[in-house]
Amino acid sequence: MKKIIKFITLLILFFITANVISAKAQDVTESQNQPDINTIIGKWRTIQKVIGNDLKIEFTFSKNNDDSLLVNMNQYFQAETEVLISNVEFANDTLRLEAEKNLGVFEGVVSEDYTRIEGVWKQSGFELPLAMFRGELPKSTWPPFYIVAAYSLLWIVLLGYVWNLLNKQKNLSREIELLKSEIGEN
């Protein structure tokens, strides 16, 4: 059983490491050109689960008079709440937003087709994965491939282990019956 647990742990670490390495390799090969801020201007939306409820967040990106980015963030939980974004940085398709009054920091990467921004919202020592979508939100957001693959493999290994135990139990039952019949003959 310990060998199986070690194997599963190593397999999960392999999938995570492979995903991180491929993401790093992709980052290295990307262009170092400064992105055009017009590529992210507009409304971006996300939905996060908070205490069993959906928290809808809308980010509106626009240009300031000095051609810098201006971001408004609205949360729709029980009522609309506007959060002031005090610092905005956008370079090399990487976006960094700081909310006023230490409400949090978002760091993310814009997808190649500029339809998705994926990153992490950090607030009060907590980190929450956050994916923003241009326009309307997609109908469903599936977990990343490596998580699905790891859980699928875990279930396959678990079912294989249960199948192995069932076969061993069947063999033991046959041996017990054989011993009973041998004892009964003597």
Protein Blocks (a to p, Z undefined) as FASTA:
>chain_A
ZZmmmmmmmmmmmmmmmmmmmmmmmmmmpcfbdcdfklmgccddddddeehiacdddddd
dddfkopacddddddfkbccddddfbdcdeehiacdddehhlaccdddddfkopaccddd
deehiacdddddehjadfbdcddfklmmmmmmmmmmmmmmmmmmmmmmmmmmmmmmmmmm
mmmmZZ
